[in-house]
Amino acid sequence: MDAIRGTASGSAPVPLSVLDLATVGSGTTATTALRTSVAIARQAEARGFHRYWVAEHHSMPGVASSSPAVILAHIAAHTDRIRLGSGGVMLPNHAPLVIAEQFGTLEAFAPGRVDLGLGRAPGTDGATAAALRRTERLHEGADEFPQQLAELIRFLDDDFPDGHPYARIHAVPGPVQGPSARPPIWLLGSSGFSARLAATLGLPFAFAHHFSAQNTIPALDLYRESFRPSAVLDAPYALIGVSALASDDEKEARRQVLTGALSMVRLRTGRPGLIPTPEEAESYEFSSMEREFVDGWLGNVVHGTPDAVRTGLDDLAKRTGADELMITANAHGGDARLRSYELIADAYGLPRA
């Protein structure tokens, strides 16, 4: 249970964590993006953030986090204390045995520091999902998520019953090699499905407020109302992902978050690409429909000076009752993202290692 529940540091009302998409900016490379991810993880550890998670996305030129387990293995070698995890692995894209092996390996690399966050969406478009799953019946993957989850847990615990077809199969590294604590499982979602399933199983729940803000409170209410205590948790524990970016100057913060908004416009209209520069975003001529989307999108991004961001995050924690805030900073350059996390840590008086 201690591996799940975080402890707030400084004057933060709840624990603060980091969600990284390893974004690739226009004019840069995936190598630069992944090196920035290492720097962000190390900074997050040094400043007392509780977790560092990476998200699985595919066929998006501006996102280099298609393989969370590979990234986390590298991050584990460059950190010592911070919890590392997936936010998340899209389980229908993978065989449960493969995920059990990957995260068993991560647990062996970084004992007691690994979280396994799972989602049921493809993390991409339909054609790419079909290529990943080797089937065009994509709805079946999502519909079978509870069964896939149950199978994954069996592999992680090495406890298929006698007579089961998989009883003689072992996820290695894992318990078959001796006593082993498996990574805590989190369910991720942007609607009520995973909220209810997490509650039924007594698992921690992570909600994607950063792109489904209108569903946040209904999903968290459903999770709390339906929660059943388990060997994992005796009470509900929910974190929310939130887009936030702090800058020394309010106008500069607006310039930076506009790059993420334009990137989302292009993604939603079937034109995914590298994250545009602030100059590209400022000069882009938005249509009236695109402008409406951008205004709505930025309305859910906490941005501005450090004090303004702290006020916005405090308000969000209070309104939602979230037990933890996981901050994602979407901007073109790594320097802006690193500076943002530093300013947020300073605003809350988080300790320096």
C-alpha positions as a Markdown table, in Angstrom:
| # | Residue | x | y | z |
|---|---|---|---|---|
| 1 | Met | 0.0 | 0.0 | 0.0 |
| 2 | Asp | 2.9 | 2.4 | 0.7 |
| 3 | Ala | 4.0 | 1.8 | -2.9 |
| 4 | Ile | 0.8 | 3.4 | -4.0 |
| 5 | Arg | 0.0 | 6.2 | -1.7 |
| 6 | Gly | 2.3 | 9.2 | -2.0 |
| 7 | Thr | 3.3 | 11.8 | 0.6 |
| 8 | Ala | 2.9 | 15.5 | -0.2 |
| 9 | Ser | 6.1 | 17.5 | 0.0 |
| 10 | Gly | 6.6 | 21.2 | 0.9 |
| 11 | Ser | 3.4 | 23.1 | 0.9 |
| 12 | Ala | 1.7 | 21.0 | -1.9 |
| 13 | Pro | -1.8 | 19.8 | -0.9 |
| 14 | Val | -1.2 | 16.4 | -2.4 |
| 15 | Pro | 1.8 | 14.6 | -3.9 |
| 16 | Leu | 3.0 | 15.9 | -7.2 |
| 17 | Ser | 4.3 | 13.7 | -10.0 |
| 18 | Val | 5.3 | 13.9 | -13.6 |
| 19 | Leu | 3.8 | 12.5 | -16.8 |
| 20 | Asp | 6.2 | 12.6 | -19.8 |
| 21 | Leu | 5.4 | 12.1 | -23.4 |
| 22 | Ala | 8.9 | 12.5 | -24.7 |
| 23 | Thr | 7.7 | 15.2 | -27.1 |
| 24 | Val | 9.8 | 15.9 | -30.2 |
| 25 | Gly | 9.8 | 19.6 | -31.2 |
| 26 | Ser | 10.1 | 20.9 | -34.8 |
| 27 | Gly | 13.8 | 21.2 | -35.6 |
| 28 | Thr | 14.9 | 18.6 | -33.1 |
| 29 | Thr | 15.1 | 14.8 | -33.0 |
| 30 | Ala | 13.9 | 11.9 | -31.0 |
| 31 | Thr | 17.4 | 11.5 | -29.5 |
| 32 | Thr | 17.1 | 15.1 | -28.1 |
| 33 | Ala | 13.6 | 14.3 | -26.8 |
| 34 | Leu | 14.7 | 11.2 | -25.0 |
| 35 | Arg | 17.7 | 12.9 | -23.5 |
| 36 | Thr | 15.3 | 15.6 | -22.2 |
| 37 | Ser | 13.2 | 12.8 | -20.7 |
| 38 | Val | 16.2 | 11.6 | -18.7 |
| 39 | Ala | 16.9 | 15.2 | -17.5 |
| 40 | Ile | 13.3 | 15.7 | -16.5 |
| 41 | Ala | 13.3 | 12.4 | -14.5 |
| 42 | Arg | 16.5 | 13.3 | -12.8 |
| 43 | Gln | 15.2 | 16.8 | -12.0 |
| 44 | Ala | 11.9 | 15.4 | -10.7 |
| 45 | Glu | 13.8 | 13.1 | -8.4 |
| 46 | Ala | 16.0 | 15.9 | -7.1 |
| 47 | Arg | 13.1 | 18.1 | -6.4 |
| 48 | Gly | 10.9 | 15.7 | -4.6 |
| 49 | Phe | 8.3 | 14.7 | -7.2 |
| 50 | His | 6.7 | 11.4 | -6.3 |
| 51 | Arg | 6.5 | 9.5 | -9.6 |
| 52 | Tyr | 7.7 | 9.8 | -13.2 |
| 53 | Trp | 5.5 | 8.0 | -15.7 |
| 54 | Val | 5.7 | 7.8 | -19.5 |
| 55 | Ala | 2.8 | 7.2 | -21.9 |
| 56 | Glu | 2.4 | 4.8 | -24.8 |
| 57 | His | 1.6 | 6.4 | -28.1 |
| 58 | His | 2.2 | 5.2 | -31.7 |
| 59 | Ser | 2.6 | 6.7 | -35.2 |
| 60 | Met | 2.9 | 10.2 | -33.8 |
| 61 | Pro | 6.0 | 12.0 | -35.0 |
| 62 | Gly | 5.9 | 14.5 | -32.1 |
| 63 | Val | 5.8 | 11.8 | -29.4 |
| 64 | Ala | 8.8 | 9.5 | -28.9 |
| 65 | Ser | 7.3 | 7.3 | -26.1 |
| 66 | Ser | 6.1 | 4.4 | -28.2 |
| 67 | Ser | 7.9 | 1.9 | -25.9 |
| 68 | Pro | 7.5 | 2.8 | -22.2 |
| 69 | Ala | 9.4 | -0.2 | -20.9 |
| 70 | Val | 12.5 | 0.6 | -22.9 |
| 71 | Ile | 12.4 | 4.2 | -21.8 |
| 72 | Leu | 11.8 | 3.3 | -18.2 |
| 73 | Ala | 14.8 | 0.8 | -18.2 |
| 74 | His | 17.0 | 3.7 | -19.3 |
| 75 | Ile | 15.5 | 6.1 | -16.8 |
| 76 | Ala | 16.0 | 3.5 | -14.0 |
| 77 | Ala | 19.7 | 3.5 | -14.7 |
| 78 | His | 19.9 | 7.3 | -14.3 |
| 79 | Thr | 17.8 | 7.6 | -11.1 |
| 80 | Asp | 17.9 | 6.1 | -7.6 |
| 81 | Arg | 14.6 | 6.8 | -5.7 |
| 82 | Ile | 11.8 | 8.2 | -7.7 |
| 83 | Arg | 9.0 | 5.8 | -8.6 |
| 84 | Leu | 8.9 | 4.9 | -12.4 |
| 85 | Gly | 5.9 | 3.7 | -14.3 |
| 86 | Ser | 3.7 | 3.6 | -17.4 |
| 87 | Gly | 0.9 | 6.1 | -17.8 |
| 88 | Gly | 0.2 | 3.9 | -19.4 |
| 89 | Val | 0.8 | 0.7 | -21.3 |
| 90 | Met | -2.1 | 0.0 | -23.6 |
| 91 | Leu | -2.8 | -3.6 | -22.7 |
| 92 | Pro | -4.9 | -4.6 | -25.7 |
| 93 | Asn | -1.9 | -3.8 | -27.9 |
| 94 | His | 0.2 | -6.5 | -26.2 |
| 95 | Ala | 0.1 | -10.1 | -25.0 |
| 96 | Pro | -0.2 | -10.1 | -21.2 |
| 97 | Leu | 2.8 | -12.4 | -20.9 |
| 98 | Val | 5.0 | -9.9 | -22.7 |
| 99 | Ile | 3.9 | -7.1 | -20.3 |
| 100 | Ala | 4.5 | -9.3 | -17.3 |
| 101 | Glu | 8.0 | -10.1 | -18.6 |
| 102 | Gln | 8.8 | -6.5 | -19.4 |
| 103 | Phe | 7.7 | -5.1 | -16.0 |
| 104 | Gly | 9.2 | -8.0 | -14.1 |
| 105 | Thr | 12.5 | -7.1 | -15.8 |
| 106 | Leu | 12.0 | -3.4 | -14.8 |
| 107 | Glu | 11.2 | -4.5 | -11.2 |
| 108 | Ala | 14.5 | -6.4 | -11.2 |
| 109 | Phe | 16.4 | -3.3 | -12.4 |
| 110 | Ala | 14.7 | -1.0 | -9.9 |
| 111 | Pro | 13.2 | -3.1 | -7.0 |
| 112 | Gly | 10.3 | -1.4 | -5.3 |
| 113 | Arg | 10.2 | 1.6 | -7.6 |
| 114 | Val | 8.0 | 0.4 | -10.6 |
| 115 | Asp | 4.4 | 1.1 | -11.3 |
| 116 | Leu | 2.4 | -0.6 | -14.0 |
| 117 | Gly | -0.3 | 1.7 | -15.3 |
| 118 | Leu | -2.7 | 0.1 | -17.8 |
| 119 | Gly | -5.1 | 1.5 | -20.4 |
| 120 | Arg | -7.5 | -0.1 | -22.8 |
| 121 | Ala | -7.3 | 2.5 | -25.7 |
| 122 | Pro | -5.0 | 1.9 | -28.6 |
| 123 | Gly | -3.0 | 5.1 | -28.1 |
| 124 | Thr | -3.2 | 5.8 | -31.8 |
| 125 | Asp | -5.5 | 5.8 | -34.9 |
| 126 | Gly | -7.4 | 2.7 | -36.1 |
| 127 | Ala | -5.0 | 1.7 | -38.9 |
| 128 | Thr | -2.0 | 1.8 | -36.5 |
| 129 | Ala | -4.0 | -0.1 | -33.9 |
| 130 | Ala | -4.8 | -2.8 | -36.5 |
| 131 | Ala | -1.1 | -3.1 | -37.3 |
| 132 | Leu | -0.2 | -3.4 | -33.6 |
| 133 | Arg | -2.9 | -5.9 | -32.8 |
| 134 | Arg | -2.8 | -7.8 | -36.1 |
| 135 | Thr | -6.6 | -7.6 | -36.3 |
| 136 | Glu | -9.2 | -5.2 | -37.7 |
| 137 | Arg | -11.7 | -6.2 | -35.0 |
| 138 | Leu | -10.4 | -3.4 | -32.7 |
| 139 | His | -13.4 | -3.3 | -30.4 |
| 140 | Glu | -12.7 | -6.8 | -29.2 |
| 141 | Gly | -9.4 | -5.7 | -27.6 |
| 142 | Ala | -11.2 | -3.1 | -25.5 |
| 143 | Asp | -14.1 | -5.5 | -24.7 |
| 144 | Glu | -11.7 | -8.2 | -23.5 |
| 145 | Phe | -9.7 | -5.8 | -21.3 |
| 146 | Pro | -11.0 | -7.3 | -18.0 |
| 147 | Gln | -10.0 | -10.8 | -19.1 |
| 148 | Gln | -6.6 | -9.6 | -20.3 |
| 149 | Leu | -6.0 | -7.8 | -17.0 |
| 150 | Ala | -6.9 | -11.0 | -15.1 |
| 151 | Glu | -4.5 | -13.0 | -17.2 |
| 152 | Leu | -1.7 | -10.4 | -16.7 |
| 153 | Ile | -2.2 | -10.5 | -12.9 |
| 154 | Arg | -1.9 | -14.3 | -13.0 |
| 155 | Phe | 1.3 | -14.1 | -14.9 |
| 156 | Leu | 2.7 | -11.4 | -12.5 |
| 157 | Asp | 1.8 | -13.5 | -9.5 |
| 158 | Asp | 2.7 | -16.8 | -11.1 |
| 159 | Asp | -0.5 | -18.4 | -9.8 |
| 160 | Phe | -2.5 | -20.0 | -12.7 |
| 161 | Pro | -4.4 | -22.9 | -11.1 |
| 162 | Asp | -3.5 | -26.5 | -11.9 |
| 163 | Gly | -5.1 | -27.6 | -15.1 |
| 164 | His | -5.0 | -24.2 | -16.7 |
| 165 | Pro | -3.4 | -24.1 | -20.1 |
| 166 | Tyr | -0.9 | -21.6 | -18.9 |
| 167 | Ala | -0.1 | -23.2 | -15.5 |
| 168 | Arg | 3.4 | -24.3 | -16.6 |
| 169 | Ile | 4.3 | -20.9 | -18.1 |
| 170 | His | 6.3 | -18.5 | -16.0 |
| 171 | Ala | 6.9 | -14.8 | -16.5 |
| 172 | Val | 10.6 | -14.4 | -16.0 |
| 173 | Pro | 11.9 | -12.4 | -14.1 |
| 174 | Gly | 9.2 | -13.1 | -11.5 |
| 175 | Pro | 8.1 | -15.1 | -8.5 |
| 176 | Val | 9.2 | -18.4 | -10.0 |
| 177 | Gln | 12.8 | -17.3 | -9.2 |
| 178 | Gly | 12.1 | -16.6 | -5.6 |
| 179 | Pro | 10.2 | -14.1 | -3.4 |
| 180 | Ser | 9.3 | -11.1 | -5.6 |
| 181 | Ala | 7.1 | -8.1 | -5.1 |
| 182 | Arg | 5.2 | -7.3 | -8.3 |
| 183 | Pro | 4.7 | -3.8 | -9.5 |
| 184 | Pro | 1.5 | -2.2 | -8.3 |
| 185 | Ile | -1.1 | -2.1 | -11.0 |
| 186 | Trp | -3.0 | 1.1 | -11.8 |
| 187 | Leu | -5.9 | 1.4 | -14.2 |
| 188 | Leu | -6.0 | 4.5 | -16.4 |
| 189 | Gly | -9.0 | 6.0 | -18.0 |
| 190 | Ser | -10.8 | 9.0 | -19.5 |
| 191 | Ser | -14.4 | 7.7 | -18.9 |
| 192 | Gly | -16.3 | 5.6 | -16.4 |
| 193 | Phe | -15.3 | 2.1 | -17.7 |
| 194 | Ser | -11.9 | 1.9 | -16.0 |
| 195 | Ala | -13.1 | 3.9 | -13.0 |
| 196 | Arg | -15.7 | 1.2 | -12.3 |
| 197 | Leu | -13.3 | -1.7 | -13.0 |
| 198 | Ala | -10.6 | -0.2 | -10.8 |
| 199 | Ala | -13.2 | 0.3 | -8.0 |
| 200 | Thr | -14.4 | -3.3 | -8.3 |
| 201 | Leu | -10.9 | -4.7 | -8.1 |
| 202 | Gly | -9.8 | -2.3 | -5.4 |
| 203 | Leu | -7.0 | -0.9 | -7.5 |
| 204 | Pro | -5.7 | 2.7 | -7.7 |
| 205 | Phe | -7.1 | 4.8 | -10.5 |
| 206 | Ala | -5.5 | 7.4 | -12.8 |
| 207 | Phe | -7.8 | 9.7 | -14.7 |
| 208 | Ala | -6.7 | 11.7 | -17.8 |
| 209 | His | -8.1 | 15.1 | -16.8 |
| 210 | His | -5.6 | 16.7 | -19.3 |
| 211 | Phe | -7.7 | 15.6 | -22.3 |
| 212 | Ser | -11.1 | 14.7 | -20.8 |
| 213 | Ala | -11.7 | 17.4 | -18.2 |
| 214 | Gln | -15.5 | 17.2 | -18.5 |
| 215 | Asn | -15.5 | 13.6 | -17.3 |
| 216 | Thr | -13.1 | 14.0 | -14.4 |
| 217 | Ile | -15.5 | 14.5 | -11.5 |
| 218 | Pro | -18.1 | 12.0 | -12.7 |
| 219 | Ala | -15.4 | 9.3 | -13.1 |
| 220 | Leu | -13.8 | 10.0 | -9.8 |
| 221 | Asp | -17.2 | 10.0 | -8.1 |
| 222 | Leu | -18.0 | 6.7 | -9.7 |
| 223 | Tyr | -14.7 | 5.2 | -8.6 |
| 224 | Arg | -15.1 | 6.3 | -5.0 |
| 225 | Glu | -18.8 | 5.2 | -4.8 |
| 226 | Ser | -18.1 | 1.8 | -6.3 |
| 227 | Phe | -14.8 | 1.1 | -4.5 |
| 228 | Arg | -14.3 | -2.3 | -2.8 |
| 229 | Pro | -11.4 | -2.7 | -0.4 |
| 230 | Ser | -8.8 | -5.2 | -1.5 |
| 231 | Ala | -5.4 | -6.6 | -0.4 |
| 232 | Val | -3.9 | -3.7 | -2.5 |
| 233 | Leu | -5.9 | -0.8 | -1.1 |
| 234 | Asp | -8.2 | -0.4 | 1.9 |
| 235 | Ala | -9.6 | 2.9 | 0.5 |
| 236 | Pro | -9.8 | 4.5 | -2.9 |
| 237 | Tyr | -6.7 | 6.4 | -4.3 |
| 238 | Ala | -7.0 | 8.5 | -7.4 |
| 239 | Leu | -4.5 | 10.7 | -9.3 |
| 240 | Ile | -5.4 | 12.9 | -12.2 |
| 241 | Gly | -3.1 | 13.9 | -15.1 |
| 242 | Val | -3.1 | 17.7 | -15.6 |
| 243 | Ser | -1.5 | 19.9 | -18.2 |
| 244 | Ala | 0.4 | 22.6 | -16.5 |
| 245 | Leu | 3.2 | 25.0 | -17.6 |
| 246 | Ala | 4.9 | 27.7 | -15.5 |
| 247 | Ser | 7.1 | 30.4 | -16.8 |
| 248 | Asp | 8.7 | 33.5 | -15.3 |
| 249 | Asp | 6.5 | 35.6 | -17.6 |
| 250 | Glu | 2.8 | 35.1 | -18.2 |
| 251 | Lys | 3.0 | 35.9 | -21.9 |
| 252 | Glu | 5.8 | 33.5 | -22.4 |
| 253 | Ala | 3.7 | 30.7 | -20.7 |
| 254 | Arg | 0.9 | 31.5 | -23.1 |
| 255 | Arg | 3.3 | 31.3 | -26.1 |
| 256 | Gln | 4.6 | 27.9 | -24.9 |
| 257 | Val | 1.3 | 26.2 | -24.3 |
| 258 | Leu | -0.1 | 27.4 | -27.7 |
| 259 | Thr | 2.5 | 25.1 | -29.3 |
| 260 | Gly | 0.8 | 22.1 | -27.6 |
| 261 | Ala | -2.7 | 23.4 | -28.6 |
| 262 | Leu | -1.7 | 23.7 | -32.3 |
| 263 | Ser | -0.2 | 20.2 | -32.1 |
| 264 | Met | -3.5 | 18.9 | -30.8 |
| 265 | Val | -5.4 | 20.7 | -33.6 |
| 266 | Arg | -3.2 | 19.0 | -36.2 |
| 267 | Leu | -3.6 | 15.6 | -34.4 |
| 268 | Arg | -7.4 | 15.9 | -34.2 |
| 269 | Thr | -7.6 | 16.8 | -37.9 |
| 270 | Gly | -5.4 | 13.9 | -39.1 |
| 271 | Arg | -2.2 | 15.9 | -39.5 |
| 272 | Pro | 0.1 | 14.7 | -36.7 |
| 273 | Gly | 3.6 | 16.1 | -36.8 |
| 274 | Leu | 6.4 | 17.5 | -34.7 |
| 275 | Ile | 5.5 | 19.9 | -31.9 |
| 276 | Pro | 5.6 | 23.4 | -33.5 |
| 277 | Thr | 7.8 | 26.2 | -32.3 |
| 278 | Pro | 6.2 | 29.1 | -30.5 |
| 279 | Glu | 6.8 | 31.2 | -33.6 |
| 280 | Glu | 5.0 | 28.7 | -35.8 |
| 281 | Ala | 2.1 | 28.6 | -33.4 |
| 282 | Glu | 1.9 | 32.4 | -33.2 |
| 283 | Ser | 1.9 | 32.8 | -36.9 |
| 284 | Tyr | -0.6 | 30.0 | -37.6 |
| 285 | Glu | -4.0 | 31.2 | -39.0 |
| 286 | Phe | -6.6 | 29.2 | -37.0 |
| 287 | Ser | -10.0 | 28.8 | -38.6 |
| 288 | Ser | -13.0 | 29.7 | -36.4 |
| 289 | Met | -13.6 | 26.1 | -35.6 |
| 290 | Glu | -9.9 | 25.5 | -34.7 |
| 291 | Arg | -9.9 | 28.7 | -32.6 |
| 292 | Glu | -12.9 | 27.4 | -30.6 |
| 293 | Phe | -11.1 | 24.1 | -30.0 |
| 294 | Val | -7.9 | 25.9 | -28.9 |
| 295 | Asp | -9.8 | 28.1 | -26.5 |
| 296 | Gly | -11.5 | 25.1 | -25.0 |
| 297 | Trp | -8.2 | 23.2 | -24.8 |
| 298 | Leu | -6.2 | 25.9 | -23.2 |
| 299 | Gly | -9.0 | 26.4 | -20.7 |
| 300 | Asn | -7.9 | 23.1 | -19.1 |
| 301 | Val | -4.2 | 23.9 | -19.2 |
| 302 | Val | -3.0 | 25.5 | -16.0 |
| 303 | His | -0.4 | 28.0 | -17.2 |
| 304 | Gly | 1.1 | 31.3 | -16.2 |
| 305 | Thr | 3.5 | 32.5 | -13.5 |
| 306 | Pro | 4.6 | 30.1 | -10.8 |
| 307 | Asp | 2.1 | 31.6 | -8.3 |
| 308 | Ala | -0.7 | 31.4 | -10.8 |
| 309 | Val | 0.1 | 27.8 | -11.6 |
| 310 | Arg | 0.2 | 26.9 | -8.0 |
| 311 | Thr | -3.2 | 28.5 | -7.4 |
| 312 | Gly | -4.6 | 26.6 | -10.4 |
| 313 | Leu | -3.3 | 23.3 | -9.2 |
| 314 | Asp | -4.5 | 23.9 | -5.7 |
| 315 | Asp | -8.0 | 24.7 | -7.0 |
| 316 | Leu | -8.0 | 21.6 | -9.2 |
| 317 | Ala | -7.0 | 19.4 | -6.3 |
| 318 | Lys | -9.7 | 20.9 | -4.1 |
| 319 | Arg | -12.4 | 20.6 | -6.8 |
| 320 | Thr | -11.7 | 17.1 | -7.7 |
| 321 | Gly | -10.5 | 15.7 | -4.4 |
| 322 | Ala | -7.6 | 14.0 | -6.2 |
| 323 | Asp | -5.1 | 12.2 | -4.0 |
| 324 | Glu | -2.3 | 13.1 | -6.4 |
| 325 | Leu | -1.6 | 15.4 | -9.3 |
| 326 | Met | 0.5 | 14.1 | -12.2 |
| 327 | Ile | 1.7 | 17.1 | -14.2 |
| 328 | Thr | 2.5 | 17.0 | -17.9 |
| 329 | Ala | 4.2 | 20.0 | -19.5 |
| 330 | Asn | 3.6 | 20.1 | -23.3 |
| 331 | Ala | 5.7 | 22.6 | -25.1 |
| 332 | His | 8.1 | 22.7 | -28.0 |
| 333 | Gly | 11.5 | 22.8 | -26.2 |
| 334 | Gly | 13.0 | 20.8 | -23.4 |
| 335 | Asp | 14.3 | 23.9 | -21.7 |
| 336 | Ala | 10.8 | 25.3 | -21.3 |
| 337 | Arg | 9.5 | 22.0 | -19.8 |
| 338 | Leu | 12.5 | 21.7 | -17.4 |
| 339 | Arg | 12.1 | 25.3 | -16.3 |
| 340 | Ser | 8.4 | 24.8 | -15.7 |
| 341 | Tyr | 8.9 | 21.8 | -13.4 |
| 342 | Glu | 11.6 | 23.7 | -11.6 |
| 343 | Leu | 9.3 | 26.8 | -11.1 |
| 344 | Ile | 6.4 | 24.6 | -9.9 |
| 345 | Ala | 8.7 | 22.9 | -7.4 |
| 346 | Asp | 9.9 | 26.3 | -6.2 |
| 347 | Ala | 6.3 | 27.6 | -5.9 |
| 348 | Tyr | 5.5 | 24.7 | -3.5 |
| 349 | Gly | 8.8 | 24.8 | -1.7 |
| 350 | Leu | 9.7 | 21.2 | -2.7 |
| 351 | Pro | 13.0 | 20.2 | -1.2 |
| 352 | Arg | 16.2 | 20.0 | -3.2 |
| 353 | Ala | 18.2 | 16.8 | -3.0 |
